[in-house]
């Protein structure tokens, strides 16, 4: 890292102001990505009630949940009721000098309060507005509510998760669409900031929860359009590659092996002591292996079951076969790679003590992001927002508080 930048505490987004009026996960995660790299993020909650994310998940001794503490890191918290005229007026003042606004209300909600894009962009033509909803701002489903599970289902991922003779299962986590939409929202905001350098104007970043899921499903769409192929559930396997699955080991654990080419399969065959099946052998090509997928998976599983997990990993590493352990979270905490990369951040918090949370991604060498604090208590930064940013005095704060505006 550049010592001059380090000494100056330079952050990539230190000159970026963000207002976050979103709730639950997708919108908050979007602004969290920006806050981790230095953006000044003010998160506004409904007075008294707060963000529902505070009550979603495992509740800690401070009353807030683990998702709130982890995913609302680095933000400044205050309360504001946008539904009230005075609240809307204060909101406009905050938006007037903001770079980015993040919201995930159902489409039309902000417009109903007189705070839609037309109004806000007229007030601040440089504003970038990230709008995340179940199905996006347009289309026949725009008014439908949506959560992550619906995004997985509608996006096409849930249909692929599980075994062919059983119902679709949750593909790892119901919140994948929320995190993906948050990532794409942050990416869209940064792209819009770059475009603003050329045009001088902001724009809307419009994302439906299902869209990032559909975007990452490799050849699913073109394969259907071209060949009429409807991919089905395949358990731990996947199309176009064999062996490419999870296999048992002799000590009751599991490993993942990924042979994505004929060349890699040749290495695995050597590791297994059967090099003759690769190359010019009976399983030398992907077409040959796909024709006998079940037999190959059984053969590989029988081989891995002869060894402890660490022994299989060592053999695969020796022969340069992509292979990894199927980890539970307890094993992640003990793994030396995670420790070397500091993938788990241990953050001290005055309300809950020290808490382990996933560290910042990506890793920038010159201007790295960091976790400064965990999701704060309600009104933790009220003075900063009300007095410093809005210039309210004691009498105004007292009156607005009594009226339920702040």
KEKE-3310 file (N, C-alpha, C; in steps of 0.2 Angstrom, whole numbers, plus 5000, padded with zeros to 4 digits):
npx = (5004:5002:5012:5010:4996:4991:4995:4988:4975:4967:4952:4942:4930:4928:4923:4910:4893:4879:4862:4852:4837:4831:4826:4826:4836:4842:4843:4850:4862:4867:4871:4879:4891:4896:4898:4908:4920:4922:4912:4900:4887:4871:4858:4841:4828:4811:4804:4804:4800:4810:4821:4815:4824:4831:4825:4825:4831:4844:4842:4852:4859:4858:4846:4845:4847:4859:4860:4857:4867:4879:4876:4873:4884:4895:4887:4878:4866:4849:4832:4818:4802:4796:4783:4777:4773:4783:4793:4796:4800:4812:4819:4821:4830:4841:4844:4847:4861:4866:4875:4871:4855:4847:4834:4821:4807:4791:4787:4781:4779:4787:4783:4770:4772:4776:4789:4796:4806:4806:4804:4814:4826:4824:4827:4840:4850:4861:4859:4860:4849:4846:4836:4828:4818:4805:4802:4806:4805:4796:4784:4772:4772:4776:4770:4770:4774:4790:4802:4818:4817:4807:4814:4824:4816:4808:4818:4824:4833:4829:4822:4832:4838:4842:4836:4831:4820:4813:4806:4809:4823:4829:4841:4854:4854:4840:4842:4851:4847:4845:4857:4864:4857:4860:4874:4874:4867:4876:4886:4880:4877:4891:4894:4885:4890:4902:4897:4891:4902:4904:4892:4886:4875:4864:4856:4843:4846:4839:4833:4827:4823:4824:4832:4847:4849:4844:4853:4865:4865:4873:4873:4859:4848:4852:4853:4841:4834:4840:4841:4829:4831:4827:4834:4836:4834:4849:4854:4869:4877:4881:4878:4886:4899:4909:4918:4910:4906:4900:4909:4910:4920:4932:4932:4919:4916:4915:4920:4923:4925:4930:4931:4933:4937:4944:4957:4959:4952:4960:4971:4965:4962:4975:4978:4969:4974:4971:4975:4972:4959:4957:4961:4964:4956:4941:4934:4938:4934:4922:4910:4909:4910:4899:4889:4890:4888:4883:4889:4903:4902:4900:4911:4921:4917:4918:4932:4936:4931:4940:4949:4954:4947:4957:4968:4963:4962:4976:4981:4974:4979:4992:4991:4986:4972:4957:4950:4941:4937:4920:4914:4908:4902:4910:4922:4926:4930:4942:4951:4966:4968:4957:4961:4973:4970:4962:4948:4938:4932:4935:4926:4925:4912:4902:4890:4888:4900:4914:4912:4911:4912:4909:4922:4928:4925:4929:4947:4956:4972:4978:4968:4961:4945:4936:4929:4922:4913:4899:4882:4872:4864:4847:4845:4858:4866:4860:4861:4872:4865:4853:4858:4871:4870:4857:4855:4846:4839:4838:4825:4818:4821:4815:4801:4799:4802:4792:4781:4783:4790:4804)
npy = (4994:5011:5022:5036:5038:5029:5036:5047:5042:5040:5037:5028:5033:5044:5057:5056:5057:5049:5045:5034:5027:5015:4998:4982:4972:4972:4985:4992:4984:4988:5002:4999:4994:5005:5013:5006:5009:5022:5031:5044:5039:5042:5035:5034:5031:5025:5035:5029:5016:5011:5002:4987:4977:4977:4969:4957:4941:4933:4939:4950:4955:4968:4971:4973:4964:4951:4952:4966:4972:4968:4971:4984:4992:5005:5016:5032:5035:5041:5047:5049:5054:5052:5052:5063:5080:5090:5081:5076:5088:5091:5080:5083:5093:5086:5078:5087:5090:5078:5064:5051:5042:5029:5018:5006:5005:4999:5001:5018:5022:5032:5042:5044:5051:5063:5063:5058:5053:5063:5075:5075:5075:5086:5095:5092:5090:5082:5070:5053:5039:5025:5012:4998:4985:4972:4968:4978:4994:4995:4986:4973:4967:4976:4981:4971:4964:4959:4947:4940:4926:4925:4931:4922:4911:4917:4921:4910:4902:4894:4883:4875:4870:4856:4839:4829:4821:4827:4840:4858:4866:4877:4887:4887:4900:4911:4924:4927:4934:4947:4951:4951:4960:4971:4972:4974:4986:4995:4994:4999:5012:5017:5017:5026:5037:5039:5041:5053:5062:5064:5069:5077:5075:5066:5050:5036:5021:5006:4991:4975:4962:4949:4950:4951:4937:4930:4935:4928:4915:4907:4898:4896:4904:4906:4893:4888:4896:4893:4879:4874:4868:4864:4865:4854:4850:4844:4838:4839:4840:4847:4855:4851:4847:4834:4824:4834:4839:4835:4825:4811:4808:4797:4800:4804:4817:4829:4833:4845:4843:4849:4846:4854:4853:4842:4840:4843:4832:4822:4824:4821:4807:4802:4805:4796:4784:4778:4782:4777:4779:4792:4804:4795:4786:4778:4788:4800:4812:4825:4823:4809:4807:4813:4805:4794:4799:4796:4784:4788:4798:4789:4781:4791:4795:4783:4782:4794:4790:4782:4788:4800:4817:4827:4820:4817:4830:4834:4825:4829:4842:4839:4834:4844:4846:4855:4857:4856:4858:4855:4866:4869:4882:4882:4876:4886:4896:4891:4889:4891:4899:4908:4915:4921:4929:4938:4937:4937:4949:4955:4965:4977:4983:4994:4990:4976:4970:4961:4957:4945:4947:4946:4951:4966:4966:4971:4968:4982:4988:5001:5010:5004:4997:4997:4991:5001:5003:4994:4991:5004:5010:5016:5033:5036:5045:5057:5070:5074:5074:5081:5094:5097:5094:5098:5110:5112:5119:5118:5120:5118:5105:5099:5102:5095:5082:5079:5080:5068:5068:5067)
npz = (5000:4996:5006:5008:5005:5014:5026:5025:5026:5015:5007:4995:4992:4999:4996:4993:4995:5003:5004:5013:5012:5013:5017:5027:5017:5004:4999:5010:5010:4998:5000:5011:5005:4999:5010:5016:5009:5012:5009:5014:5023:5027:5035:5035:5046:5051:5063:5080:5076:5068:5056:5049:5048:5060:5068:5062:5061:5071:5088:5097:5113:5114:5108:5095:5079:5073:5058:5056:5064:5057:5043:5042:5045:5047:5045:5047:5058:5059:5062:5052:5046:5031:5026:5032:5029:5034:5036:5023:5018:5025:5021:5007:5008:5013:5002:4992:4992:4990:4983:4980:4981:4990:4989:4992:4992:4987:4970:4966:4979:4984:4975:4978:4990:4986:4982:4972:4957:4947:4955:4964:4956:4949:4959:4963:4950:4949:4956:4959:4959:4967:4964:4971:4969:4970:4957:4949:4942:4931:4920:4920:4933:4942:4953:4963:4978:4984:4990:4994:4993:4983:4973:4970:4966:4955:4947:4942:4948:4960:4954:4949:4960:4970:4969:4955:4957:4967:4977:4972:4981:4994:4987:4995:5002:5006:5004:4994:4982:4988:4992:4980:4972:4980:4977:4963:4963:4970:4961:4949:4954:4955:4942:4936:4943:4936:4923:4926:4927:4913:4908:4917:4924:4934:4936:4936:4944:4941:4948:4949:4961:4956:4944:4945:4948:4937:4928:4931:4928:4919:4904:4903:4897:4883:4879:4880:4871:4859:4858:4864:4876:4892:4907:4921:4938:4946:4957:4966:4955:4939:4923:4907:4912:4919:4930:4942:4956:4973:4984:4995:5009:5018:5031:5035:5029:5016:5000:4986:4969:4954:4938:4924:4911:4898:4900:4914:4919:4915:4924:4936:4934:4934:4947:4953:4950:4938:4924:4911:4908:4904:4891:4877:4881:4888:4894:4890:4884:4886:4881:4881:4895:4900:4895:4903:4916:4930:4933:4933:4943:4954:4953:4956:4969:4976:4976:4983:4995:5001:5007:5020:5022:5021:5016:5003:4998:4998:4988:4977:4976:4973:4960:4954:4953:4953:4969:4984:5002:5008:5017:5034:5044:5056:5053:5044:5052:5057:5047:5039:5027:5027:5039:5035:5025:5032:5031:5040:5051:5066:5076:5088:5098:5108:5112:5111:5113:5106:5090:5077:5059:5042:5032:5022:5005:4988:4990:4990:4985:4987:4992:5003:5009:5025:5041:5051:5061:5069:5064:5070:5085:5087:5081:5083:5077:5077:5081:5073:5060:5062:5067:5062:5048:5044:5051:5062:5077:5095:5099:5087:5085:5096:5094:5081:5085:5095:5086:5079:5068:5067)
capx = (5000:5006:5013:5007:4989:4990:4996:4982:4969:4963:4947:4940:4923:4927:4920:4903:4887:4874:4856:4849:4830:4829:4825:4828:4843:4845:4845:4855:4868:4870:4874:4885:4896:4899:4901:4915:4925:4923:4906:4897:4881:4866:4853:4835:4823:4805:4804:4802:4800:4816:4822:4813:4830:4834:4821:4825:4837:4845:4842:4857:4858:4857:4840:4846:4849:4865:4860:4858:4874:4884:4875:4872:4890:4898:4882:4876:4858:4844:4825:4814:4796:4795:4776:4774:4776:4789:4798:4798:4804:4819:4822:4823:4836:4847:4845:4849:4868:4868:4877:4867:4850:4846:4828:4818:4800:4787:4786:4776:4778:4790:4779:4764:4773:4779:4797:4798:4812:4805:4804:4821:4831:4824:4830:4847:4851:4867:4857:4859:4844:4846:4829:4828:4811:4804:4801:4809:4800:4791:4782:4766:4772:4780:4767:4770:4779:4795:4808:4824:4815:4803:4819:4827:4811:4806:4824:4826:4838:4826:4820:4838:4841:4839:4836:4826:4814:4811:4804:4815:4825:4832:4848:4859:4851:4835:4844:4855:4845:4845:4864:4866:4854:4864:4880:4873:4865:4882:4890:4876:4879:4897:4894:4882:4894:4907:4894:4890:4908:4904:4886:4884:4868:4863:4851:4841:4848:4833:4835:4822:4827:4825:4836:4854:4849:4843:4859:4871:4863:4877:4870:4852:4843:4853:4853:4834:4832:4843:4839:4823:4833:4825:4838:4832:4838:4854:4858:4876:4880:4880:4878:4892:4905:4909:4915:4910:4901:4902:4910:4911:4927:4932:4931:4913:4916:4913:4924:4920:4929:4928:4934:4930:4940:4947:4964:4959:4950:4966:4975:4961:4963:4981:4978:4965:4978:4968:4976:4970:4952:4957:4965:4961:4952:4933:4931:4943:4930:4916:4904:4909:4909:4892:4885:4890:4888:4881:4895:4909:4902:4900:4918:4925:4915:4921:4939:4937:4929:4945:4954:4952:4947:4964:4972:4961:4964:4983:4982:4971:4983:4998:4990:4983:4965:4953:4947:4940:4932:4913:4915:4903:4905:4915:4928:4929:4933:4948:4955:4972:4967:4953:4965:4979:4967:4958:4941:4933:4934:4933:4924:4923:4906:4900:4883:4888:4907:4917:4908:4914:4908:4913:4926:4926:4926:4935:4953:4960:4979:4980:4963:4956:4939:4936:4923:4923:4908:4893:4875:4872:4858:4843:4846:4865:4870:4854:4864:4875:4861:4849:4861:4876:4868:4851:4855:4841:4841:4835:4818:4815:4822:4810:4795:4799:4802:4785:4776:4784:4793:4810)
capy = (5000:5018:5025:5042:5037:5026:5041:5052:5039:5041:5032:5029:5036:5049:5063:5054:5058:5044:5045:5028:5026:5008:4994:4975:4970:4973:4992:4993:4981:4992:5007:4997:4993:5012:5015:5002:5012:5029:5036:5046:5037:5043:5030:5037:5026:5028:5037:5025:5009:5009:4998:4980:4973:4977:4963:4951:4937:4932:4945:4951:4957:4975:4972:4973:4957:4950:4955:4973:4974:4966:4974:4992:4995:5011:5021:5037:5034:5046:5045:5054:5051:5055:5053:5069:5086:5092:5076:5077:5095:5090:5075:5086:5097:5081:5075:5093:5090:5071:5061:5045:5040:5022:5016:5000:5004:4997:5007:5022:5024:5039:5047:5046:5056:5069:5062:5054:5055:5069:5080:5075:5076:5094:5098:5090:5086:5077:5065:5046:5036:5018:5009:4991:4982:4965:4967:4984:5000:4994:4979:4971:4965:4981:4983:4966:4964:4954:4946:4936:4919:4926:4933:4915:4907:4920:4922:4903:4898:4888:4877:4871:4868:4850:4833:4829:4818:4830:4847:4862:4868:4884:4887:4889:4905:4914:4931:4928:4940:4953:4953:4952:4966:4976:4973:4977:4993:4998:4994:5004:5019:5019:5018:5032:5043:5039:5044:5060:5066:5066:5072:5082:5074:5059:5045:5031:5014:5002:4984:4970:4957:4943:4951:4948:4930:4928:4937:4924:4908:4905:4898:4894:4907:4905:4886:4886:4899:4889:4871:4872:4864:4866:4862:4852:4849:4838:4837:4842:4840:4853:4853:4852:4845:4828:4825:4841:4838:4834:4818:4809:4806:4791:4802:4807:4823:4830:4838:4847:4842:4852:4845:4858:4851:4835:4840:4842:4826:4818:4824:4817:4800:4800:4805:4790:4778:4775:4786:4775:4781:4798:4804:4791:4781:4778:4794:4805:4818:4827:4819:4802:4807:4815:4799:4790:4803:4792:4779:4792:4801:4784:4779:4796:4794:4777:4783:4798:4787:4778:4793:4806:4823:4830:4816:4818:4837:4833:4821:4833:4847:4837:4833:4851:4845:4859:4853:4860:4856:4857:4868:4872:4889:4881:4875:4892:4900:4888:4888:4896:4904:4914:4919:4924:4934:4942:4937:4938:4955:4955:4972:4979:4987:4995:4987:4969:4968:4960:4953:4943:4948:4945:4957:4970:4964:4968:4971:4987:4989:5008:5013:4998:4998:4994:4991:5006:5002:4990:4994:5008:5011:5021:5040:5036:5051:5062:5077:5076:5075:5087:5100:5099:5094:5102:5116:5113:5121:5114:5121:5114:5097:5097:5102:5090:5076:5079:5079:5062:5069:5065)
capz = (5000:4996:5013:5008:5005:5021:5031:5024:5027:5009:5005:4988:4991:5004:4994:4991:5000:5001:5008:5012:5015:5011:5023:5026:5016:4997:4999:5015:5008:4993:5003:5015:5000:4998:5016:5018:5005:5014:5007:5020:5022:5032:5035:5039:5048:5053:5070:5085:5074:5065:5051:5051:5049:5067:5071:5057:5062:5078:5092:5102:5120:5113:5105:5087:5077:5069:5051:5057:5066:5051:5036:5042:5047:5044:5043:5052:5059:5061:5061:5048:5043:5025:5025:5034:5025:5036:5035:5016:5017:5028:5016:5001:5010:5013:4995:4988:4991:4990:4977:4979:4986:4989:4991:4990:4993:4981:4965:4967:4986:4985:4971:4982:4995:4983:4983:4966:4954:4944:4960:4967:4951:4948:4965:4962:4944:4949:4960:4957:4963:4966:4966:4971:4971:4968:4950:4945:4941:4925:4918:4923:4940:4946:4960:4967:4983:4983:4995:4992:4991:4977:4968:4968:4962:4949:4943:4939:4952:4964:4950:4948:4966:4973:4965:4950:4959:4974:4976:4973:4988:4994:4984:4999:5006:5003:5004:4989:4978:4991:4992:4973:4970:4983:4974:4957:4965:4971:4954:4945:4957:4953:4934:4935:4945:4931:4918:4928:4925:4906:4906:4922:4926:4938:4933:4940:4944:4942:4949:4952:4964:4952:4938:4946:4948:4930:4925:4933:4926:4913:4897:4903:4892:4876:4877:4879:4864:4853:4857:4868:4882:4899:4912:4926:4944:4945:4964:4967:4948:4934:4916:4903:4915:4923:4936:4944:4961:4980:4985:5002:5011:5022:5038:5035:5027:5009:4996:4980:4964:4948:4932:4919:4905:4898:4903:4921:4921:4915:4930:4941:4932:4936:4955:4955:4948:4932:4919:4905:4906:4901:4885:4872:4885:4887:4897:4888:4882:4890:4878:4884:4902:4901:4893:4909:4922:4936:4934:4934:4950:4958:4953:4960:4976:4979:4977:4988:5001:5003:5011:5024:5018:5020:5011:4996:4996:4996:4982:4971:4975:4970:4953:4951:4952:4958:4974:4990:5007:5009:5024:5039:5047:5061:5049:5041:5057:5059:5041:5039:5022:5030:5043:5031:5021:5036:5029:5046:5054:5073:5077:5095:5099:5115:5114:5111:5114:5100:5085:5070:5054:5035:5031:5016:4998:4987:4993:4986:4988:4988:4996:5006:5013:5032:5045:5056:5067:5067:5064:5076:5089:5084:5083:5085:5074:5076:5082:5067:5055:5063:5069:5057:5041:5043:5054:5066:5083:5100:5098:5081:5086:5101:5091:5076:5089:5098:5081:5076:5061:5068)
cpx = (5004:5006:5010:4999:4987:4990:4990:4975:4964:4958:4944:4934:4922:4924:4912:4898:4881:4868:4853:4842:4827:4828:4826:4835:4846:4847:4851:4862:4871:4874:4880:4891:4900:4902:4908:4921:4925:4917:4903:4889:4876:4860:4847:4830:4817:4806:4801:4802:4806:4816:4819:4819:4833:4830:4821:4832:4838:4846:4848:4855:4856:4850:4840:4849:4856:4865:4861:4865:4879:4882:4873:4878:4892:4893:4880:4868:4855:4837:4822:4808:4795:4788:4773:4777:4782:4795:4801:4802:4811:4823:4825:4830:4842:4849:4848:4857:4871:4871:4872:4861:4848:4839:4825:4811:4797:4786:4780:4775:4781:4786:4773:4765:4776:4786:4799:4804:4812:4806:4811:4826:4830:4827:4838:4848:4856:4865:4857:4855:4844:4839:4829:4821:4810:4805:4804:4803:4795:4789:4776:4766:4775:4777:4767:4775:4784:4800:4813:4821:4811:4808:4822:4822:4809:4812:4826:4830:4835:4824:4826:4841:4838:4840:4831:4820:4811:4809:4810:4816:4828:4839:4853:4856:4845:4837:4849:4853:4846:4853:4866:4863:4858:4870:4879:4870:4871:4886:4886:4877:4885:4898:4891:4886:4900:4904:4892:4896:4907:4898:4884:4878:4868:4858:4848:4844:4842:4834:4829:4826:4829:4831:4844:4854:4848:4850:4865:4870:4866:4873:4862:4848:4845:4852:4845:4831:4834:4841:4833:4825:4831:4829:4834:4837:4843:4857:4864:4879:4879:4881:4885:4899:4904:4916:4915:4904:4904:4903:4912:4918:4927:4931:4924:4912:4915:4918:4921:4926:4926:4932:4931:4932:4943:4954:4964:4957:4956:4970:4971:4962:4969:4981:4974:4969:4975:4969:4973:4963:4952:4960:4961:4957:4944:4930:4935:4940:4924:4910:4904:4908:4902:4887:4885:4891:4888:4887:4901:4908:4902:4908:4922:4923:4918:4929:4940:4935:4934:4950:4950:4951:4953:4968:4970:4963:4972:4984:4980:4976:4990:4997:4987:4976:4961:4949:4946:4936:4925:4913:4908:4906:4910:4921:4931:4932:4940:4953:4960:4971:4963:4957:4970:4976:4962:4951:4936:4936:4931:4932:4922:4917:4904:4894:4884:4895:4910:4913:4912:4910:4912:4916:4925:4929:4924:4941:4956:4967:4981:4975:4958:4950:4940:4930:4925:4919:4902:4887:4874:4865:4854:4845:4854:4868:4865:4857:4868:4871:4856:4852:4866:4874:4862:4851:4849:4843:4837:4827:4814:4815:4816:4803:4794:4798:4795:4780:4777:4787:4800:4811)
cpy = (5006:5021:5032:5042:5034:5031:5046:5049:5040:5035:5033:5033:5042:5055:5062:5054:5053:5045:5038:5028:5019:5004:4986:4975:4972:4981:4994:4990:4985:4998:5005:4996:5000:5014:5012:5005:5020:5034:5038:5045:5038:5039:5033:5031:5029:5029:5031:5017:5007:5004:4991:4976:4972:4971:4957:4947:4936:4938:4945:4954:4965:4976:4972:4966:4957:4953:4963:4975:4973:4970:4981:4995:5001:5017:5026:5036:5040:5044:5051:5051:5055:5056:5060:5075:5089:5087:5076:5083:5094:5085:5078:5090:5092:5079:5081:5092:5083:5069:5055:5044:5033:5021:5009:4999:5001:5003:5011:5025:5031:5044:5049:5051:5062:5069:5058:5056:5062:5075:5080:5077:5084:5098:5097:5086:5081:5071:5058:5042:5029:5015:5002:4989:4975:4964:4973:4989:5000:4987:4978:4969:4970:4982:4977:4966:4958:4953:4941:4929:4920:4927:4926:4911:4910:4921:4915:4899:4892:4882:4873:4868:4862:4844:4832:4826:4821:4837:4852:4864:4875:4883:4890:4894:4909:4922:4932:4934:4947:4956:4955:4958:4972:4978:4976:4985:4997:4999:5000:5011:5022:5021:5024:5038:5044:5043:5051:5064:5068:5070:5078:5081:5067:5055:5040:5024:5009:4995:4980:4965:4951:4944:4949:4940:4927:4929:4932:4917:4905:4904:4896:4897:4905:4898:4884:4889:4895:4882:4869:4868:4867:4862:4860:4851:4843:4837:4841:4843:4846:4851:4854:4849:4839:4826:4832:4841:4837:4827:4816:4807:4800:4793:4806:4814:4823:4835:4840:4846:4845:4851:4848:4857:4844:4835:4839:4835:4821:4818:4820:4810:4798:4800:4799:4784:4775:4780:4784:4777:4788:4798:4801:4786:4782:4784:4800:4812:4819:4824:4812:4802:4809:4809:4794:4793:4800:4788:4783:4795:4795:4782:4784:4796:4788:4778:4788:4795:4783:4782:4798:4812:4826:4826:4817:4825:4837:4830:4826:4839:4845:4836:4839:4850:4850:4855:4857:4857:4859:4860:4870:4878:4888:4880:4881:4896:4897:4888:4894:4901:4910:4918:4923:4930:4939:4942:4938:4944:4954:4963:4973:4984:4988:4992:4979:4966:4966:4955:4951:4944:4947:4952:4960:4966:4969:4971:4975:4988:4996:5011:5008:5001:4995:4995:4995:5005:4998:4994:4997:5007:5016:5028:5041:5043:5056:5069:5079:5078:5081:5094:5102:5099:5098:5108:5117:5115:5117:5115:5118:5107:5095:5097:5096:5083:5074:5077:5072:5062:5066:5061)
cpz = (5000:5003:5013:5009:5012:5026:5031:5025:5021:5008:4998:4987:4996:5003:4992:4996:4998:5006:5007:5016:5014:5018:5022:5023:5009:4997:5004:5013:5002:4996:5008:5011:4999:5004:5018:5014:5006:5012:5014:5019:5028:5030:5039:5040:5050:5061:5075:5082:5071:5059:5053:5052:5056:5071:5067:5059:5070:5082:5097:5109:5119:5110:5098:5085:5074:5062:5052:5059:5060:5045:5036:5045:5043:5043:5049:5052:5062:5059:5057:5045:5037:5023:5027:5030:5027:5036:5028:5015:5019:5023:5010:5002:5010:5006:4991:4987:4991:4983:4975:4984:4984:4992:4989:4992:4987:4977:4966:4974:4986:4981:4975:4988:4992:4982:4977:4962:4950:4949:4962:4962:4949:4953:4965:4956:4944:4953:4956:4962:4962:4969:4965:4973:4969:4961:4945:4944:4936:4925:4922:4930:4944:4953:4965:4972:4982:4989:4991:4989:4984:4971:4965:4964:4955:4944:4940:4943:4956:4960:4949:4954:4969:4968:4961:4952:4966:4972:4976:4980:4988:4992:4989:5004:5002:5002:4998:4984:4981:4991:4985:4970:4973:4979:4967:4958:4966:4965:4950:4948:4955:4946:4933:4938:4939:4925:4919:4926:4918:4905:4911:4926:4930:4934:4938:4939:4946:4942:4952:4955:4960:4946:4939:4946:4941:4927:4925:4931:4920:4907:4897:4898:4885:4874:4876:4872:4858:4852:4861:4874:4889:4904:4918:4933:4944:4952:4964:4960:4945:4927:4913:4906:4920:4924:4939:4950:4968:4981:4992:5003:5017:5030:5039:5033:5019:5006:4989:4975:4958:4942:4926:4912:4904:4901:4910:4923:4920:4921:4936:4940:4935:4944:4957:4954:4942:4926:4912:4903:4903:4894:4879:4875:4884:4890:4895:4886:4886:4887:4881:4891:4904:4900:4899:4916:4929:4938:4936:4941:4955:4959:4957:4967:4979:4980:4983:4995:5004:5008:5015:5020:5016:5015:5004:4993:4994:4990:4976:4970:4972:4963:4950:4949:4956:4963:4980:4995:5006:5016:5028:5041:5052:5058:5046:5046:5059:5053:5040:5033:5024:5034:5040:5027:5025:5034:5034:5050:5061:5076:5085:5095:5106:5117:5115:5112:5107:5096:5079:5065:5047:5034:5024:5010:4993:4990:4988:4989:4990:4993:4999:5009:5020:5035:5051:5062:5064:5067:5070:5079:5085:5086:5085:5083:5073:5077:5075:5061:5056:5064:5064:5050:5039:5046:5059:5073:5088:5100:5093:5082:5091:5098:5086:5080:5092:5092:5077:5069:5061:5074)
residu = (UNK:UNK:UNK:UNK:UNK:UNK:UNK:UNK:UNK:UNK:UNK:UNK:UNK:UNK:UNK:UNK:UNK:UNK:UNK:UNK:UNK:UNK:UNK:UNK:UNK:UNK:UNK:UNK:UNK:UNK:UNK:UNK:UNK:UNK:UNK:UNK:UNK:UNK:UNK:UNK:UNK:UNK:UNK:UNK:UNK:UNK:UNK:UNK:UNK:UNK:UNK:UNK:UNK:UNK:UNK:UNK:UNK:UNK:UNK:UNK:UNK:UNK:UNK:UNK:UNK:UNK:UNK:UNK:UNK:UNK:UNK:UNK:UNK:UNK:UNK:UNK:UNK:UNK:UNK:UNK:UNK:UNK:UNK:UNK:UNK:UNK:UNK:UNK:UNK:UNK:UNK:UNK:UNK:UNK:UNK:UNK:UNK:UNK:UNK:UNK:UNK:UNK:UNK:UNK:UNK:UNK:UNK:UNK:UNK:UNK:UNK:UNK:UNK:UNK:UNK:UNK:UNK:UNK:UNK:UNK:UNK:UNK:UNK:UNK:UNK:UNK:UNK:UNK:UNK:UNK:UNK:UNK:UNK:UNK:UNK:UNK:UNK:UNK:UNK:UNK:UNK:UNK:UNK:UNK:UNK:UNK:UNK:UNK:UNK:UNK:UNK:UNK:UNK:UNK:UNK:UNK:UNK:UNK:UNK:UNK:UNK:UNK:UNK:UNK:UNK:UNK:UNK:UNK:UNK:UNK:UNK:UNK:UNK:UNK:UNK:UNK:UNK:UNK:UNK:UNK:UNK:UNK:UNK:UNK:UNK:UNK:UNK:UNK:UNK:UNK:UNK:UNK:UNK:UNK:UNK:UNK:UNK:UNK:UNK:UNK:UNK:UNK:UNK:UNK:UNK:UNK:UNK:UNK:UNK:UNK:UNK:UNK:UNK:UNK:UNK:UNK:UNK:UNK:UNK:UNK:UNK:UNK:UNK:UNK:UNK:UNK:UNK:UNK:UNK:UNK:UNK:UNK:UNK:UNK:UNK:UNK:UNK:UNK:UNK:UNK:UNK:UNK:UNK:UNK:UNK:UNK:UNK:UNK:UNK:UNK:UNK:UNK:UNK:UNK:UNK:UNK:UNK:UNK:UNK:UNK:UNK:UNK:UNK:UNK:UNK:UNK:UNK:UNK:UNK:UNK:UNK:UNK:UNK:UNK:UNK:UNK:UNK:UNK:UNK:UNK:UNK:UNK:UNK:UNK:UNK:UNK:UNK:UNK:UNK:UNK:UNK:UNK:UNK:UNK:UNK:UNK:UNK:UNK:UNK:UNK:UNK:UNK:UNK:UNK:UNK:UNK:UNK:UNK:UNK:UNK:UNK:UNK:UNK:UNK:UNK:UNK:UNK:UNK:UNK:UNK:UNK:UNK:UNK:UNK:UNK:UNK:UNK:UNK:UNK:UNK:UNK:UNK:UNK:UNK:UNK:UNK:UNK:UNK:UNK:UNK:UNK:UNK:UNK:UNK:UNK:UNK:UNK:UNK:UNK:UNK:UNK:UNK:UNK:UNK:UNK:UNK:UNK:UNK:UNK:UNK:UNK:UNK:UNK:UNK:UNK:UNK:UNK:UNK:UNK:UNK:UNK:UNK:UNK:UNK:UNK:UNK:UNK:UNK:UNK:UNK:UNK:UNK:UNK:UNK:UNK:UNK:UNK:UNK:UNK:UNK:UNK:UNK:UNK:UNK:UNK:UNK:UNK:UNK:UNK:UNK:UNK:UNK:UNK:UNK:UNK:UNK)
# end
